[in-house]
Amino acid sequence: MALAEYGAEGGIATITLNNAPANLYTHEMMLDLDKAILRARFDDNVHVIVITGQGDKFFCAGADIKMLSSVTPKFKYFFCLHANETLSRLEQTPKLVIAACNGHTVGGGLEIAMAADLRIARKGGGKIGLPEVTLGVLPGTGGTQRLVRIVGKSKAIEMMTTGRTFAAEEALQLGIIDQIIEAPDTKTFLSKVVDYAKQFAPPGKASKAVGLIKRSVQSGGEVSFEYGLAMEREFQAQLFSSEDAKEGLHAYVEKRPPNFKGT
């Protein structure tokens, strides 16, 4: 059984963190997650990636503390390094990634979610936050760097040094969560998120343009303004050569809805 289960249908790949009961992540889970990300990246029929957790209570409660307490400091370092590389691969994949936070999304679970492009929470599904300070450590899977880019320096420091957790409504106000969906269980919630994700896939949306908008923001936002503009021009040149751009321009001139194919 994979600890990150993969499925794809209708242009949407779904990756489910599957380590009951709290979907704690281990090195083995990160290896499975890495494989799933690459599988979705190479699949031309996949246009959007949705990541969620198994069960109704947890998206992911972070790293397996029992595992970390039993391994060497060297292993812990390489564990964090590989987790960082995996989440960076997710962040840089030119396909839109949506984290469907079906339950508690804390510690490393929030770090996984923050590597997605959009985050949707289930109303009343659970708490959100980075409480690593209560264990005497810091959020070491990109948490300190991604959170500050979302909420700003002082708020990020306050959240991480207090280690407090909070409801999805506060996360929405802070910009950590983009949307809250009401659903009685994970199955219903995930179905609603997948329906939402379909708007970013063909035939209604040019998914290649969606993916390169994502790349332009994710990568361009980390370099100087001039380099960001250069990156934007290169991505635009790729899109101008695409079949979908031709279709989009022709559809506009002909005053009809475009029929995009993701090419």
Steps between C-alpha positions, in 0.01 A plus 500: 500500500636839398522763771414758234232341283465619143198517276414697186171562325362775277826691491529518882762300689418431864777420748375372837729500805423160648653420837216451748395636735672842471671461160837570664777519244812289503787466256305218336196725453716775352646250253147401397393865480805579286411218261138616479604858424729383220230269365255791480766727349576258215136409427383716208140418588533655848443875519437562871630324812292470818662386826287386794510273805341164568207501743288779644720627785843577353649648187839441662628552855861535388804281545493177699654614831565144620699439183699821543577421863653164404733599213836675486544877452658424161191306392276785619701746292471294182133431579433876508714556190307244297166635627607850392599371157169316464291806588712722275432255216128531573526879508692519172289251302328705225156371593263660749513331842208520745529384861162364615539539877232260614602490868767618744783660300780562745879491511640328196146458372468876462847507345380257232186709445700823469699345214174481306377796295151513651374370835138409566384397849194303611285710733543372855753246376768577755779725617775665295843615617871438552549387864855363461638740762319295767738214410806723517548514123395721208281423198773334294325405177475848355264636764704800608559605139157440348299639791687832501430538130128455566437699820807725540786503751345605829188286465707198394731541800205540736326190365807278511644616834168461681431173319129571513249329275184656367185435302468521122313832529806672649723330243274643229538851641879458509512378139628155597174345379339621177155353544287308750251240380224351714473121474395225744798275424822473301340314209248778440760768560747347256228467237428872533871587478543286188198672342667834582830377353337407168459867410880519452508211251406472131277555315397810693843618610842491335681292760843570352441871557376425853816301572733766366319776690568288809868459407538870422368594844668222701841539338486861388402617846832374639731692264555866416225686314699514174576126510134437579398698193747301288349176631152630422603579141645152451185336628289726279709400198427135577129574522492701178630185328233279655191361332283631783615858441404468134165358602444772759576781256289347222209441740514862612496631143222258403303590816463142620606308812852356465556125496838457669696175495789573734756512219 
